[in-house]
Amino acid sequence: MGPPALAAAPGPDRVKELTHFVRQECGFCHGLQLTGGLGSSLTSAALRDKPSEALIAATLYGIPGTAMPGWAPFLSVDDASWIVNTLKKGFPQ
């Protein structure tokens, strides 16, 4: 398997599910506009210089000692890669 940043794009139904997931689950802590709250900002500007692989790992496995849970029971590596790459471009409304 290639690097996570090069993962295959999900189909249109999964994109809809993942968009809803980010808005609801991630938005709960990172703010409904993803500009920060309990969790840090997930805007493209805030994530620009962060390594995608580290963001994918944090999405899947959480960040120990913080409120960030691991979402691996619900997301695949491809899902997490799509989320990170889309956040870095600017998440759709």
PDB file of N, CA, C and O in Angstrom, chain B, residues numbered from 101:
ATOM      1  N   MET B 101       0.844  -1.180   0.000  1.00  0.00           N
ATOM      2  CA  MET B 101       0.000   0.000   0.000  1.00  0.00           C
ATOM      3  C   MET B 101       0.884   1.235   0.000  1.00  0.00           C
ATOM      4  O   MET B 101       1.912   1.266   0.675  1.00  0.00           O
ATOM      5  N   GLY B 102       0.488   2.252  -0.754  1.00  0.00           N
ATOM      6  CA  GLY B 102       1.252   3.484  -0.846  1.00  0.00           C
ATOM      7  C   GLY B 102       1.071   4.356   0.379  1.00  0.00           C
ATOM      8  O   GLY B 102       0.365   3.977   1.314  1.00  0.00           O
ATOM      9  N   PRO B 103       1.694   5.509   0.384  1.00  0.00           N
ATOM     10  CA  PRO B 103       1.554   6.423   1.513  1.00  0.00           C
ATOM     11  C   PRO B 103       0.096   6.807   1.722  1.00  0.00           C
ATOM     12  O   PRO B 103      -0.650   6.924   0.750  1.00  0.00           O
ATOM     13  N   PRO B 104      -0.326   7.007   2.970  1.00  0.00           N
ATOM     14  CA  PRO B 104      -1.720   7.355   3.239  1.00  0.00           C
ATOM     15  C   PRO B 104      -2.201   8.578   2.483  1.00  0.00           C
ATOM     16  O   PRO B 104      -3.370   8.634   2.101  1.00  0.00           O
ATOM     17  N   ALA B 105      -1.335   9.565   2.253  1.00  0.00           N
ATOM     18  CA  ALA B 105      -1.751  10.777   1.562  1.00  0.00           C
ATOM     19  C   ALA B 105      -2.180  10.488   0.132  1.00  0.00           C
ATOM     20  O   ALA B 105      -2.850  11.318  -0.483  1.00  0.00           O
ATOM     21  N   LEU B 106      -1.809   9.321  -0.417  1.00  0.00           N
ATOM     22  CA  LEU B 106      -2.145   8.970  -1.789  1.00  0.00           C
ATOM     23  C   LEU B 106      -3.284   7.957  -1.853  1.00  0.00           C
ATOM     24  O   LEU B 106      -3.457   7.286  -2.870  1.00  0.00           O
ATOM     25  N   ALA B 107      -4.043   7.842  -0.801  1.00  0.00           N
ATOM     26  CA  ALA B 107      -5.127   6.861  -0.727  1.00  0.00           C
ATOM     27  C   ALA B 107      -6.183   7.142  -1.786  1.00  0.00           C
ATOM     28  O   ALA B 107      -6.337   8.272  -2.250  1.00  0.00           O
ATOM     29  N   ALA B 108      -6.901   6.099  -2.156  1.00  0.00           N
ATOM     30  CA  ALA B 108      -7.969   6.218  -3.134  1.00  0.00           C
ATOM     31  C   ALA B 108      -9.102   7.074  -2.583  1.00  0.00           C
ATOM     32  O   ALA B 108      -9.423   7.015  -1.396  1.00  0.00           O
ATOM     33  N   ALA B 109      -9.696   7.864  -3.459  1.00  0.00           N
ATOM     34  CA  ALA B 109     -10.830   8.702  -3.053  1.00  0.00           C
ATOM     35  C   ALA B 109     -12.053   7.832  -2.821  1.00  0.00           C
ATOM     36  O   ALA B 109     -12.291   6.881  -3.565  1.00  0.00           O
ATOM     37  N   PRO B 110     -12.831   8.153  -1.791  1.00  0.00           N
ATOM     38  CA  PRO B 110     -14.056   7.391  -1.552  1.00  0.00           C
ATOM     39  C   PRO B 110     -15.108   7.732  -2.600  1.00  0.00           C
ATOM     40  O   PRO B 110     -15.035   8.772  -3.254  1.00  0.00           O
ATOM     41  N   GLY B 111     -16.078   6.851  -2.751  1.00  0.00           N
ATOM     42  CA  GLY B 111     -17.182   7.096  -3.670  1.00  0.00           C
ATOM     43  C   GLY B 111     -18.092   8.192  -3.148  1.00  0.00           C
ATOM     44  O   GLY B 111     -17.955   8.615  -2.000  1.00  0.00           O
ATOM     45  N   PRO B 112     -19.025   8.661  -3.979  1.00  0.00           N
ATOM     46  CA  PRO B 112     -19.882   9.788  -3.600  1.00  0.00           C
ATOM     47  C   PRO B 112     -20.718   9.549  -2.336  1.00  0.00           C
ATOM     48  O   PRO B 112     -20.906  10.473  -1.545  1.00  0.00           O
ATOM     49  N   ASP B 113     -21.218   8.332  -2.134  1.00  0.00           N
ATOM     50  CA  ASP B 113     -21.997   8.058  -0.924  1.00  0.00           C
ATOM     51  C   ASP B 113     -21.123   8.146   0.319  1.00  0.00           C
ATOM     52  O   ASP B 113     -21.541   8.689   1.342  1.00  0.00           O
ATOM     53  N   ARG B 114     -19.909   7.612   0.229  1.00  0.00           N
ATOM     54  CA  ARG B 114     -19.008   7.668   1.383  1.00  0.00           C
ATOM     55  C   ARG B 114     -18.552   9.101   1.632  1.00  0.00           C
ATOM     56  O   ARG B 114     -18.402   9.498   2.787  1.00  0.00           O
ATOM     57  N   VAL B 115     -18.330   9.881   0.592  1.00  0.00           N
ATOM     58  CA  VAL B 115     -17.962  11.289   0.767  1.00  0.00           C
ATOM     59  C   VAL B 115     -19.051  12.007   1.558  1.00  0.00           C
ATOM     60  O   VAL B 115     -18.754  12.796   2.455  1.00  0.00           O
ATOM     61  N   LYS B 116     -20.309  11.734   1.226  1.00  0.00           N
ATOM     62  CA  LYS B 116     -21.425  12.354   1.956  1.00  0.00           C
ATOM     63  C   LYS B 116     -21.395  11.945   3.426  1.00  0.00           C
ATOM     64  O   LYS B 116     -21.580  12.781   4.311  1.00  0.00           O
ATOM     65  N   GLU B 117     -21.159  10.644   3.685  1.00  0.00           N
ATOM     66  CA  GLU B 117     -21.080  10.154   5.064  1.00  0.00           C
ATOM     67  C   GLU B 117     -19.910  10.785   5.813  1.00  0.00           C
ATOM     68  O   GLU B 117     -20.058  11.208   6.960  1.00  0.00           O
ATOM     69  N   LEU B 118     -18.757  10.847   5.169  1.00  0.00           N
ATOM     70  CA  LEU B 118     -17.576  11.406   5.820  1.00  0.00           C
ATOM     71  C   LEU B 118     -17.733  12.903   6.076  1.00  0.00           C
ATOM     72  O   LEU B 118     -17.292  13.401   7.112  1.00  0.00           O
ATOM     73  N   THR B 119     -18.350  13.617   5.156  1.00  0.00           N
ATOM     74  CA  THR B 119     -18.594  15.043   5.348  1.00  0.00           C
ATOM     75  C   THR B 119     -19.500  15.248   6.556  1.00  0.00           C
ATOM     76  O   THR B 119     -19.245  16.122   7.384  1.00  0.00           O
ATOM     77  N   HIS B 120     -20.546  14.454   6.657  1.00  0.00           N
ATOM     78  CA  HIS B 120     -21.445  14.522   7.809  1.00  0.00           C
ATOM     79  C   HIS B 120     -20.681  14.176   9.097  1.00  0.00           C
ATOM     80  O   HIS B 120     -20.850  14.844  10.117  1.00  0.00           O
ATOM     81  N   PHE B 121     -19.850  13.142   9.048  1.00  0.00           N
ATOM     82  CA  PHE B 121     -19.051  12.726  10.195  1.00  0.00           C
ATOM     83  C   PHE B 121     -18.182  13.875  10.691  1.00  0.00           C
ATOM     84  O   PHE B 121     -18.162  14.172  11.886  1.00  0.00           O
ATOM     85  N   VAL B 122     -17.468  14.519   9.778  1.00  0.00           N
ATOM     86  CA  VAL B 122     -16.573  15.612  10.174  1.00  0.00           C
ATOM     87  C   VAL B 122     -17.375  16.756  10.776  1.00  0.00           C
ATOM     88  O   VAL B 122     -17.007  17.293  11.821  1.00  0.00           O
ATOM     89  N   ARG B 123     -18.463  17.128  10.125  1.00  0.00           N
ATOM     90  CA  ARG B 123     -19.272  18.245  10.625  1.00  0.00           C
ATOM     91  C   ARG B 123     -19.861  17.937  12.004  1.00  0.00           C
ATOM     92  O   ARG B 123     -19.914  18.821  12.859  1.00  0.00           O
ATOM     93  N   GLN B 124     -20.299  16.708  12.230  1.00  0.00           N
ATOM     94  CA  GLN B 124     -20.947  16.370  13.499  1.00  0.00           C
ATOM     95  C   GLN B 124     -19.948  15.928  14.563  1.00  0.00           C
ATOM     96  O   GLN B 124     -19.901  16.514  15.645  1.00  0.00           O
ATOM     97  N   GLU B 125     -19.161  14.918  14.277  1.00  0.00           N
ATOM     98  CA  GLU B 125     -18.260  14.346  15.288  1.00  0.00           C
ATOM     99  C   GLU B 125     -17.057  15.250  15.540  1.00  0.00           C
ATOM    100  O   GLU B 125     -16.750  15.567  16.689  1.00  0.00           O
ATOM    101  N   CYS B 126     -16.385  15.662  14.489  1.00  0.00           N
ATOM    102  CA  CYS B 126     -15.214  16.527  14.672  1.00  0.00           C
ATOM    103  C   CYS B 126     -15.655  17.921  15.115  1.00  0.00           C
ATOM    104  O   CYS B 126     -15.020  18.553  15.960  1.00  0.00           O
ATOM    105  N   GLY B 127     -16.764  18.387  14.520  1.00  0.00           N
ATOM    106  CA  GLY B 127     -17.281  19.707  14.856  1.00  0.00           C
ATOM    107  C   GLY B 127     -17.675  19.858  16.307  1.00  0.00           C
ATOM    108  O   GLY B 127     -17.695  20.973  16.829  1.00  0.00           O
ATOM    109  N   PHE B 128     -17.991  18.752  16.973  1.00  0.00           N
ATOM    110  CA  PHE B 128     -18.372  18.807  18.379  1.00  0.00           C
ATOM    111  C   PHE B 128     -17.263  19.439  19.223  1.00  0.00           C
ATOM    112  O   PHE B 128     -17.546  20.242  20.113  1.00  0.00           O
ATOM    113  N   CYS B 129     -16.020  19.087  18.954  1.00  0.00           N
ATOM    114  CA  CYS B 129     -14.890  19.641  19.716  1.00  0.00           C
ATOM    115  C   CYS B 129     -14.128  20.728  18.950  1.00  0.00           C
ATOM    116  O   CYS B 129     -13.595  21.662  19.550  1.00  0.00           O
ATOM    117  N   HIS B 130     -14.084  20.600  17.638  1.00  0.00           N
ATOM    118  CA  HIS B 130     -13.287  21.535  16.838  1.00  0.00           C
ATOM    119  C   HIS B 130     -14.119  22.710  16.331  1.00  0.00           C
ATOM    120  O   HIS B 130     -13.623  23.538  15.568  1.00  0.00           O
ATOM    121  N   GLY B 131     -15.373  22.785  16.748  1.00  0.00           N
ATOM    122  CA  GLY B 131     -16.261  23.872  16.333  1.00  0.00           C
ATOM    123  C   GLY B 131     -17.007  23.521  15.063  1.00  0.00           C
ATOM    124  O   GLY B 131     -16.470  22.864  14.171  1.00  0.00           O
ATOM    125  N   LEU B 132     -18.251  23.967  14.991  1.00  0.00           N
ATOM    126  CA  LEU B 132     -19.077  23.623  13.826  1.00  0.00           C
ATOM    127  C   LEU B 132     -18.518  24.168  12.523  1.00  0.00           C
ATOM    128  O   LEU B 132     -18.786  23.618  11.455  1.00  0.00           O
ATOM    129  N   GLN B 133     -17.744  25.243  12.600  1.00  0.00           N
ATOM    130  CA  GLN B 133     -17.075  25.767  11.410  1.00  0.00           C
ATOM    131  C   GLN B 133     -15.633  25.272  11.318  1.00  0.00           C
ATOM    132  O   GLN B 133     -14.875  25.681  10.439  1.00  0.00           O
ATOM    133  N   LEU B 134     -15.267  24.375  12.252  1.00  0.00           N
ATOM    134  CA  LEU B 134     -13.932  23.767  12.325  1.00  0.00           C
ATOM    135  C   LEU B 134     -12.832  24.779  12.593  1.00  0.00           C
ATOM    136  O   LEU B 134     -11.675  24.565  12.230  1.00  0.00           O
ATOM    137  N   THR B 135     -13.204  25.897  13.237  1.00  0.00           N
ATOM    138  CA  THR B 135     -12.241  26.958  13.526  1.00  0.00           C
ATOM    139  C   THR B 135     -11.652  26.859  14.927  1.00  0.00           C
ATOM    140  O   THR B 135     -10.877  27.723  15.339  1.00  0.00           O
ATOM    141  N   GLY B 136     -12.013  25.812  15.659  1.00  0.00           N
ATOM    142  CA  GLY B 136     -11.455  25.581  16.976  1.00  0.00           C
ATOM    143  C   GLY B 136     -12.504  25.691  18.058  1.00  0.00           C
ATOM    144  O   GLY B 136     -13.551  26.312  17.873  1.00  0.00           O
ATOM    145  N   GLY B 137     -12.213  25.092  19.165  1.00  0.00           N
ATOM    146  CA  GLY B 137     -13.086  25.054  20.332  1.00  0.00           C
ATOM    147  C   GLY B 137     -12.289  24.328  21.400  1.00  0.00           C
ATOM    148  O   GLY B 137     -11.188  24.754  21.749  1.00  0.00           O
ATOM    149  N   LEU B 138     -12.834  23.232  21.925  1.00  0.00           N
ATOM    150  CA  LEU B 138     -12.058  22.377  22.818  1.00  0.00           C
ATOM    151  C   LEU B 138     -10.837  21.855  22.049  1.00  0.00           C
ATOM    152  O   LEU B 138      -9.732  21.794  22.588  1.00  0.00           O
ATOM    153  N   GLY B 139     -11.051  21.485  20.797  1.00  0.00           N
ATOM    154  CA  GLY B 139      -9.965  21.041  19.910  1.00  0.00           C
ATOM    155  C   GLY B 139      -9.451  22.206  19.077  1.00  0.00           C
ATOM    156  O   GLY B 139     -10.099  23.248  18.975  1.00  0.00           O
ATOM    157  N   SER B 140      -8.303  22.019  18.494  1.00  0.00           N
ATOM    158  CA  SER B 140      -7.683  23.072  17.687  1.00  0.00           C
ATOM    159  C   SER B 140      -8.440  23.300  16.377  1.00  0.00           C
ATOM    160  O   SER B 140      -9.316  22.519  16.006  1.00  0.00           O
ATOM    161  N   SER B 141      -8.092  24.366  15.698  1.00  0.00           N
ATOM    162  CA  SER B 141      -8.677  24.694  14.403  1.00  0.00           C
ATOM    163  C   SER B 141      -8.297  23.623  13.370  1.00  0.00           C
ATOM    164  O   SER B 141      -7.170  23.129  13.346  1.00  0.00           O
ATOM    165  N   LEU B 142      -9.266  23.284  12.525  1.00  0.00           N
ATOM    166  CA  LEU B 142      -9.022  22.343  11.435  1.00  0.00           C
ATOM    167  C   LEU B 142      -9.139  23.027  10.074  1.00  0.00           C
ATOM    168  O   LEU B 142      -9.420  22.378   9.066  1.00  0.00           O
ATOM    169  N   THR B 143      -8.922  24.334  10.053  1.00  0.00           N
ATOM    170  CA  THR B 143      -8.984  25.058   8.788  1.00  0.00           C
ATOM    171  C   THR B 143      -7.746  24.743   7.953  1.00  0.00           C
ATOM    172  O   THR B 143      -6.733  24.277   8.473  1.00  0.00           O
ATOM    173  N   SER B 144      -7.845  25.003   6.666  1.00  0.00           N
ATOM    174  CA  SER B 144      -6.698  24.739   5.787  1.00  0.00           C
ATOM    175  C   SER B 144      -5.484  25.550   6.223  1.00  0.00           C
ATOM    176  O   SER B 144      -4.359  25.053   6.157  1.00  0.00           O
ATOM    177  N   ALA B 145      -5.689  26.780   6.664  1.00  0.00           N
ATOM    178  CA  ALA B 145      -4.563  27.610   7.109  1.00  0.00           C
ATOM    179  C   ALA B 145      -3.888  27.011   8.342  1.00  0.00           C
ATOM    180  O   ALA B 145      -2.662  27.016   8.444  1.00  0.00           O
ATOM    181  N   ALA B 146      -4.683  26.499   9.271  1.00  0.00           N
ATOM    182  CA  ALA B 146      -4.128  25.931  10.507  1.00  0.00           C
ATOM    183  C   ALA B 146      -3.384  24.623  10.247  1.00  0.00           C
ATOM    184  O   ALA B 146      -2.440  24.295  10.966  1.00  0.00           O
ATOM    185  N   LEU B 147      -3.798  23.880   9.235  1.00  0.00           N
ATOM    186  CA  LEU B 147      -3.209  22.560   8.968  1.00  0.00           C
ATOM    187  C   LEU B 147      -2.132  22.569   7.888  1.00  0.00           C
ATOM    188  O   LEU B 147      -1.455  21.563   7.674  1.00  0.00           O
ATOM    189  N   ARG B 148      -1.976  23.681   7.220  1.00  0.00           N
ATOM    190  CA  ARG B 148      -1.084  23.768   6.050  1.00  0.00           C
ATOM    191  C   ARG B 148       0.297  23.154   6.266  1.00  0.00           C
ATOM    192  O   ARG B 148       0.772  22.406   5.412  1.00  0.00           O
ATOM    193  N   ASP B 149       0.943  23.451   7.375  1.00  0.00           N
ATOM    194  CA  ASP B 149       2.321  22.997   7.595  1.00  0.00           C
ATOM    195  C   ASP B 149       2.420  21.726   8.436  1.00  0.00           C
ATOM    196  O   ASP B 149       3.520  21.298   8.786  1.00  0.00           O
ATOM    197  N   LYS B 150       1.299  21.135   8.754  1.00  0.00           N
ATOM    198  CA  LYS B 150       1.305  19.909   9.561  1.00  0.00           C
ATOM    199  C   LYS B 150       1.437  18.697   8.634  1.00  0.00           C
ATOM    200  O   LYS B 150       0.773  18.646   7.598  1.00  0.00           O
ATOM    201  N   PRO B 151       2.273  17.734   8.983  1.00  0.00           N
ATOM    202  CA  PRO B 151       2.438  16.543   8.133  1.00  0.00           C
ATOM    203  C   PRO B 151       1.132  15.738   8.060  1.00  0.00           C
ATOM    204  O   PRO B 151       0.522  15.432   9.084  1.00  0.00           O
ATOM    205  N   SER B 152       0.722  15.408   6.856  1.00  0.00           N
ATOM    206  CA  SER B 152      -0.510  14.639   6.659  1.00  0.00           C
ATOM    207  C   SER B 152      -0.477  13.320   7.408  1.00  0.00           C
ATOM    208  O   SER B 152      -1.486  12.911   7.981  1.00  0.00           O
ATOM    209  N   GLU B 153       0.659  12.653   7.413  1.00  0.00           N
ATOM    210  CA  GLU B 153       0.758  11.349   8.069  1.00  0.00           C
ATOM    211  C   GLU B 153       0.481  11.465   9.566  1.00  0.00           C
ATOM    212  O   GLU B 153      -0.158  10.587  10.145  1.00  0.00           O
ATOM    213  N   ALA B 154       0.957  12.547  10.201  1.00  0.00           N
ATOM    214  CA  ALA B 154       0.705  12.754  11.633  1.00  0.00           C
ATOM    215  C   ALA B 154      -0.765  13.048  11.887  1.00  0.00           C
ATOM    216  O   ALA B 154      -1.330  12.584  12.877  1.00  0.00           O
ATOM    217  N   LEU B 155      -1.387  13.813  11.002  1.00  0.00           N
ATOM    218  CA  LEU B 155      -2.811  14.125  11.141  1.00  0.00           C
ATOM    219  C   LEU B 155      -3.673  12.884  10.940  1.00  0.00           C
ATOM    220  O   LEU B 155      -4.671  12.700  11.636  1.00  0.00           O
ATOM    221  N   ILE B 156      -3.295  12.045  10.002  1.00  0.00           N
ATOM    222  CA  ILE B 156      -4.018  10.786   9.760  1.00  0.00           C
ATOM    223  C   ILE B 156      -3.906   9.894  10.994  1.00  0.00           C
ATOM    224  O   ILE B 156      -4.895   9.315  11.441  1.00  0.00           O
ATOM    225  N   ALA B 157      -2.701   9.788  11.536  1.00  0.00           N
ATOM    226  CA  ALA B 157      -2.494   8.971  12.745  1.00  0.00           C
ATOM    227  C   ALA B 157      -3.314   9.513  13.915  1.00  0.00           C
ATOM    228  O   ALA B 157      -3.928   8.736  14.646  1.00  0.00           O
ATOM    229  N   ALA B 158      -3.333  10.832  14.102  1.00  0.00           N
ATOM    230  CA  ALA B 158      -4.115  11.425  15.189  1.00  0.00           C
ATOM    231  C   ALA B 158      -5.601  11.153  14.994  1.00  0.00           C
ATOM    232  O   ALA B 158      -6.321  10.900  15.960  1.00  0.00           O
ATOM    233  N   THR B 159      -6.060  11.204  13.752  1.00  0.00           N
ATOM    234  CA  THR B 159      -7.464  10.923  13.453  1.00  0.00           C
ATOM    235  C   THR B 159      -7.809   9.481  13.796  1.00  0.00           C
ATOM    236  O   THR B 159      -8.854   9.214  14.391  1.00  0.00           O
ATOM    237  N   LEU B 160      -6.956   8.572  13.432  1.00  0.00           N
ATOM    238  CA  LEU B 160      -7.244   7.146  13.633  1.00  0.00           C
ATOM    239  C   LEU B 160      -7.011   6.686  15.069  1.00  0.00           C
ATOM    240  O   LEU B 160      -7.772   5.870  15.589  1.00  0.00           O
ATOM    241  N   TYR B 161      -5.965   7.204  15.714  1.00  0.00           N
ATOM    242  CA  TYR B 161      -5.540   6.646  17.000  1.00  0.00           C
ATOM    243  C   TYR B 161      -5.662   7.607  18.169  1.00  0.00           C
ATOM    244  O   TYR B 161      -5.382   7.233  19.308  1.00  0.00           O
ATOM    245  N   GLY B 162      -6.074   8.840  17.905  1.00  0.00           N
ATOM    246  CA  GLY B 162      -6.232   9.824  18.963  1.00  0.00           C
ATOM    247  C   GLY B 162      -4.901  10.421  19.387  1.00  0.00           C
ATOM    248  O   GLY B 162      -3.849  10.112  18.828  1.00  0.00           O
ATOM    249  N   ILE B 163      -4.979  11.286  20.395  1.00  0.00           N
ATOM    250  CA  ILE B 163      -3.783  11.911  20.956  1.00  0.00           C
ATOM    251  C   ILE B 163      -3.820  11.682  22.463  1.00  0.00           C
ATOM    252  O   ILE B 163      -4.635  12.280  23.166  1.00  0.00           O
ATOM    253  N   PRO B 164      -2.937  10.817  22.958  1.00  0.00           N
ATOM    254  CA  PRO B 164      -2.928  10.518  24.394  1.00  0.00           C
ATOM    255  C   PRO B 164      -2.787  11.788  25.236  1.00  0.00           C
ATOM    256  O   PRO B 164      -2.059  12.712  24.873  1.00  0.00           O
ATOM    257  N   GLY B 165      -3.491  11.813  26.357  1.00  0.00           N
ATOM    258  CA  GLY B 165      -3.416  12.938  27.259  1.00  0.00           C
ATOM    259  C   GLY B 165      -4.286  14.113  26.860  1.00  0.00           C
ATOM    260  O   GLY B 165      -4.266  15.157  27.513  1.00  0.00           O
ATOM    261  N   THR B 166      -5.059  13.946  25.778  1.00  0.00           N
ATOM    262  CA  THR B 166      -5.971  15.004  25.325  1.00  0.00           C
ATOM    263  C   THR B 166      -7.370  14.414  25.174  1.00  0.00           C
ATOM    264  O   THR B 166      -7.582  13.221  25.387  1.00  0.00           O
ATOM    265  N   ALA B 167      -8.307  15.259  24.808  1.00  0.00           N
ATOM    266  CA  ALA B 167      -9.675  14.799  24.569  1.00  0.00           C
ATOM    267  C   ALA B 167      -9.845  14.180  23.180  1.00  0.00           C
ATOM    268  O   ALA B 167     -10.935  13.714  22.847  1.00  0.00           O
ATOM    269  N   MET B 168      -8.791  14.167  22.372  1.00  0.00           N
ATOM    270  CA  MET B 168      -8.891  13.637  21.004  1.00  0.00           C
ATOM    271  C   MET B 168      -8.956  12.116  21.023  1.00  0.00           C
ATOM    272  O   MET B 168      -7.987  11.445  21.378  1.00  0.00           O
ATOM    273  N   PRO B 169     -10.138  11.570  20.629  1.00  0.00           N
ATOM    274  CA  PRO B 169     -10.277  10.114  20.588  1.00  0.00           C
ATOM    275  C   PRO B 169      -9.721   9.552  19.288  1.00  0.00           C
ATOM    276  O   PRO B 169      -9.510  10.287  18.323  1.00  0.00           O
ATOM    277  N   GLY B 170      -9.490   8.271  19.270  1.00  0.00           N
ATOM    278  CA  GLY B 170      -9.137   7.581  18.040  1.00  0.00           C
ATOM    279  C   GLY B 170     -10.416   7.134  17.333  1.00  0.00           C
ATOM    280  O   GLY B 170     -11.326   6.595  17.963  1.00  0.00           O
ATOM    281  N   TRP B 171     -10.475   7.359  16.052  1.00  0.00           N
ATOM    282  CA  TRP B 171     -11.671   7.013  15.283  1.00  0.00           C
ATOM    283  C   TRP B 171     -11.482   5.761  14.439  1.00  0.00           C
ATOM    284  O   TRP B 171     -12.308   5.480  13.570  1.00  0.00           O
ATOM    285  N   ALA B 172     -10.407   4.999  14.675  1.00  0.00           N
ATOM    286  CA  ALA B 172     -10.138   3.783  13.894  1.00  0.00           C
ATOM    287  C   ALA B 172     -11.292   2.777  13.901  1.00  0.00           C
ATOM    288  O   ALA B 172     -11.460   2.067  12.910  1.00  0.00           O
ATOM    289  N   PRO B 173     -12.090   2.680  14.957  1.00  0.00           N
ATOM    290  CA  PRO B 173     -13.214   1.740  14.878  1.00  0.00           C
ATOM    291  C   PRO B 173     -14.250   2.132  13.821  1.00  0.00           C
ATOM    292  O   PRO B 173     -15.045   1.298  13.388  1.00  0.00           O
ATOM    293  N   PHE B 174     -14.240   3.403  13.408  1.00  0.00           N
ATOM    294  CA  PHE B 174     -15.268   3.906  12.492  1.00  0.00           C
ATOM    295  C   PHE B 174     -14.727   4.346  11.143  1.00  0.00           C
ATOM    296  O   PHE B 174     -15.484   4.473  10.181  1.00  0.00           O
ATOM    297  N   LEU B 175     -13.423   4.580  11.065  1.00  0.00           N
ATOM    298  CA  LEU B 175     -12.807   5.098   9.844  1.00  0.00           C
ATOM    299  C   LEU B 175     -11.674   4.202   9.392  1.00  0.00           C
ATOM    300  O   LEU B 175     -10.917   3.672  10.205  1.00  0.00           O
ATOM    301  N   SER B 176     -11.569   4.040   8.088  1.00  0.00           N
ATOM    302  CA  SER B 176     -10.425   3.322   7.513  1.00  0.00           C
ATOM    303  C   SER B 176      -9.279   4.308   7.292  1.00  0.00           C
ATOM    304  O   SER B 176      -9.454   5.517   7.444  1.00  0.00           O
ATOM    305  N   VAL B 177      -8.123   3.792   6.938  1.00  0.00           N
ATOM    306  CA  VAL B 177      -6.990   4.656   6.595  1.00  0.00           C
ATOM    307  C   VAL B 177      -7.369   5.536   5.408  1.00  0.00           C
ATOM    308  O   VAL B 177      -7.047   6.724   5.388  1.00  0.00           O
ATOM    309  N   ASP B 178      -8.049   4.963   4.421  1.00  0.00           N
ATOM    310  CA  ASP B 178      -8.481   5.755   3.264  1.00  0.00           C
ATOM    311  C   ASP B 178      -9.439   6.864   3.681  1.00  0.00           C
ATOM    312  O   ASP B 178      -9.344   7.987   3.185  1.00  0.00           O
ATOM    313  N   ASP B 179     -10.363   6.556   4.592  1.00  0.00           N
ATOM    314  CA  ASP B 179     -11.293   7.577   5.088  1.00  0.00           C
ATOM    315  C   ASP B 179     -10.526   8.709   5.759  1.00  0.00           C
ATOM    316  O   ASP B 179     -10.752   9.881   5.458  1.00  0.00           O
ATOM    317  N   ALA B 180      -9.618   8.361   6.666  1.00  0.00           N
ATOM    318  CA  ALA B 180      -8.845   9.364   7.394  1.00  0.00           C
ATOM    319  C   ALA B 180      -7.973  10.179   6.435  1.00  0.00           C
ATOM    320  O   ALA B 180      -7.815  11.386   6.616  1.00  0.00           O
ATOM    321  N   SER B 181      -7.419   9.535   5.438  1.00  0.00           N
ATOM    322  CA  SER B 181      -6.613  10.237   4.435  1.00  0.00           C
ATOM    323  C   SER B 181      -7.454  11.245   3.669  1.00  0.00           C
ATOM    324  O   SER B 181      -7.030  12.379   3.447  1.00  0.00           O
ATOM    325  N   TRP B 182      -8.646  10.826   3.268  1.00  0.00           N
ATOM    326  CA  TRP B 182      -9.540  11.735   2.550  1.00  0.00           C
ATOM    327  C   TRP B 182      -9.903  12.925   3.433  1.00  0.00           C
ATOM    328  O   TRP B 182      -9.887  14.066   2.972  1.00  0.00           O
ATOM    329  N   ILE B 183     -10.230  12.667   4.699  1.00  0.00           N
ATOM    330  CA  ILE B 183     -10.586  13.749   5.614  1.00  0.00           C
ATOM    331  C   ILE B 183      -9.434  14.740   5.744  1.00  0.00           C
ATOM    332  O   ILE B 183      -9.636  15.946   5.599  1.00  0.00           O
ATOM    333  N   VAL B 184      -8.241  14.248   6.013  1.00  0.00           N
ATOM    334  CA  VAL B 184      -7.080  15.127   6.192  1.00  0.00           C
ATOM    335  C   VAL B 184      -6.801  15.911   4.917  1.00  0.00           C
ATOM    336  O   VAL B 184      -6.623  17.128   4.969  1.00  0.00           O
ATOM    337  N   ASN B 185      -6.761  15.240   3.786  1.00  0.00           N
ATOM    338  CA  ASN B 185      -6.472  15.938   2.521  1.00  0.00           C
ATOM    339  C   ASN B 185      -7.539  16.976   2.213  1.00  0.00           C
ATOM    340  O   ASN B 185      -7.227  18.053   1.704  1.00  0.00           O
ATOM    341  N   THR B 186      -8.791  16.667   2.514  1.00  0.00           N
ATOM    342  CA  THR B 186      -9.882  17.613   2.257  1.00  0.00           C
ATOM    343  C   THR B 186      -9.820  18.780   3.225  1.00  0.00           C
ATOM    344  O   THR B 186     -10.050  19.920   2.820  1.00  0.00           O
ATOM    345  N   LEU B 187      -9.514  18.529   4.494  1.00  0.00           N
ATOM    346  CA  LEU B 187      -9.355  19.611   5.454  1.00  0.00           C
ATOM    347  C   LEU B 187      -8.232  20.544   5.014  1.00  0.00           C
ATOM    348  O   LEU B 187      -8.361  21.763   5.127  1.00  0.00           O
ATOM    349  N   LYS B 188      -7.144  19.991   4.522  1.00  0.00           N
ATOM    350  CA  LYS B 188      -6.007  20.804   4.106  1.00  0.00           C
ATOM    351  C   LYS B 188      -6.346  21.677   2.893  1.00  0.00           C
ATOM    352  O   LYS B 188      -5.756  22.741   2.707  1.00  0.00           O
ATOM    353  N   LYS B 189      -7.293  21.224   2.075  1.00  0.00           N
ATOM    354  CA  LYS B 189      -7.732  22.019   0.909  1.00  0.00           C
ATOM    355  C   LYS B 189      -8.796  23.034   1.285  1.00  0.00           C
ATOM    356  O   LYS B 189      -8.954  24.051   0.611  1.00  0.00           O
ATOM    357  N   GLY B 190      -9.525  22.762   2.359  1.00  0.00           N
ATOM    358  CA  GLY B 190     -10.665  23.598   2.760  1.00  0.00           C
ATOM    359  C   GLY B 190     -11.907  22.742   2.723  1.00  0.00           C
ATOM    360  O   GLY B 190     -12.362  22.351   1.648  1.00  0.00           O
ATOM    361  N   PHE B 191     -12.462  22.447   3.881  1.00  0.00           N
ATOM    362  CA  PHE B 191     -13.561  21.480   3.968  1.00  0.00           C
ATOM    363  C   PHE B 191     -14.841  22.050   3.381  1.00  0.00           C
ATOM    364  O   PHE B 191     -15.165  23.215   3.610  1.00  0.00           O
ATOM    365  N   PRO B 192     -15.577  21.229   2.616  1.00  0.00           N
ATOM    366  CA  PRO B 192     -16.820  21.719   1.993  1.00  0.00           C
ATOM    367  C   PRO B 192     -17.895  22.016   3.037  1.00  0.00           C
ATOM    368  O   PRO B 192     -17.923  21.414   4.111  1.00  0.00           O
ATOM    369  N   GLN B 193     -18.755  22.932   2.708  1.00  0.00           N
ATOM    370  CA  GLN B 193     -19.864  23.271   3.588  1.00  0.00           C
ATOM    371  C   GLN B 193     -20.928  22.222   3.448  1.00  0.00           C
ATOM    372  O   GLN B 193     -21.966  22.305   4.104  1.00  0.00           O
TER     373      GLN B 193
END
